[in-house]
Amino acid sequence: MSAVVKKVSQAKRKDPLIDFASLATVGRQASKAARERALENGVSFTFAQHGMIKRRHPDGRTEIIRPMANTHDFPTLEQDLCRD
């Protein structure tokens, strides 16, 4: 008596290091997790938002550090990763 083996179709998966949309999603998830861990452990973190460098403290305060220089020259993820 032979066992029946179900065939499963294989789909080519995108490599997240080549597919920039997937890489950006992974990066956002990792960044969010890091921010949450920092706050849970009582540590401030620094981030960029609306052309400003800001620091968020564990007590919920957000401090503006300074304006970003050259926000128009900020590279995209693809430009940043594909430098020679």
Backbone torsions as a table, in degrees:
resi	resn	phi	psi	omega
1	MET	NA	126.2	-178.0
2	SER	-103.5	147.3	179.3
3	ALA	-83.7	145.0	178.3
4	VAL	-89.6	127.1	-179.7
5	VAL	-106.2	122.3	-179.9
6	LYS	-77.6	130.2	177.7
7	LYS	-83.7	137.2	178.0
8	VAL	-118.3	131.4	-179.8
9	SER	-73.3	145.0	179.2
10	GLN	-99.8	130.2	176.4
11	ALA	-111.7	135.3	178.6
12	LYS	-68.7	124.8	-179.9
13	ARG	-95.8	145.9	179.2
14	LYS	-79.3	138.2	175.2
15	ASP	-76.6	121.2	-176.8
16	PRO	-62.8	-18.9	178.1
17	LEU	-83.5	-11.4	177.5
18	ILE	-105.0	-37.4	-179.1
19	ASP	-85.3	106.7	-173.2
20	PHE	-68.1	-29.1	177.3
21	ALA	-65.6	-43.8	178.3
22	SER	-66.4	-41.1	179.6
23	LEU	-63.1	-40.5	178.2
24	ALA	-64.2	-39.6	178.1
25	THR	-63.8	-45.6	178.0
26	VAL	-61.1	-42.0	179.0
27	GLY	-63.1	-42.5	178.3
28	ARG	-63.2	-42.6	179.6
29	GLN	-64.6	-42.1	179.7
30	ALA	-66.7	-40.0	179.0
31	SER	-64.1	-44.0	179.0
32	LYS	-62.3	-44.3	179.5
33	ALA	-62.9	-40.4	179.4
34	ALA	-65.4	-40.9	178.1
35	ARG	-63.8	-43.4	179.4
36	GLU	-62.8	-43.3	178.6
37	ARG	-63.6	-40.1	179.4
38	ALA	-60.7	-47.9	-178.8
39	LEU	-65.7	-39.6	178.1
40	GLU	-61.6	-32.4	-178.8
41	ASN	-94.6	9.6	176.0
42	GLY	74.0	29.9	-177.3
43	VAL	-115.8	135.5	175.3
44	SER	-74.9	156.9	173.6
45	PHE	-137.4	153.7	-177.5
46	THR	-109.3	141.0	-178.4
47	PHE	-150.2	166.7	177.0
48	ALA	-108.2	135.8	179.0
49	GLN	-154.3	128.3	176.8
50	HIS	52.8	42.8	176.5
51	GLY	76.6	11.9	-179.4
52	MET	-125.5	145.8	170.4
53	ILE	-90.3	125.0	-176.2
54	LYS	-128.5	159.4	176.0
55	ARG	-127.0	128.5	176.8
56	ARG	-103.6	131.0	-178.5
57	HIS	-100.5	156.4	-178.1
58	PRO	-59.7	-25.0	179.5
59	ASP	-81.5	1.9	176.1
60	GLY	99.9	-11.3	178.9
61	ARG	-68.4	144.2	172.5
62	THR	-118.7	124.6	-176.6
63	GLU	-110.1	131.2	175.3
64	ILE	-84.1	122.4	-179.2
65	ILE	-85.8	-54.7	179.9
66	ARG	-171.7	162.7	173.0
67	PRO	-71.3	150.0	176.2
68	MET	-75.3	143.0	175.6
69	ALA	-87.1	135.4	174.4
70	ASN	54.0	59.5	178.9
71	THR	-65.8	-20.8	179.6
72	HIS	-75.9	-21.8	-179.2
73	ASP	-94.9	8.4	-177.9
74	PHE	-67.8	122.6	-175.1
75	PRO	-72.9	151.1	172.1
76	THR	-73.4	168.6	178.5
77	LEU	-58.8	-44.4	-179.2
78	GLU	-63.3	-43.2	179.0
79	GLN	-63.8	-39.7	-178.1
80	ASP	-67.6	-39.4	-176.8
81	LEU	-81.8	-22.4	-174.1
82	CYS	-103.9	27.2	177.2
83	ARG	-73.2	147.7	178.2
84	ASP	-76.0	NA	NA
